[in-house]
Amino acid sequence: METTTHKPGYFPIMQVAKYASVSTKTIHRWINLGLPVYQGTTRGKVLIRPTDIDSYLTRRQTRQVDLDAMVDEVLQDIQGQRLGA
């Protein structure tokens, strides 16, 4: 049985990486980009709340691009140029 030495609701970086399905290197990059962290021990162990991961990723989501609409717009422009020429 595995015991946790961290505060409930806070995960160490390895566990956060598993939670987010990314590498620990990515978690460190996210921390540098503003992911909130908490110092868990006097030895400097970093802890992160899963809710903070969820919030961070939600803020970073980019707007979905409607490629079909973009293609239609370009085709209409091309057709308009041919008719006008």
Secondary structure, 3 states (H helix, E strand, C coil): CCCCCCCCCCEEHHHHHHHHCCCHHHHHHHHHCCCCCEECCCCCCEEECHHHHHHHHHHHCCCCCCHHHHHHHHHHHHHHHHHHC
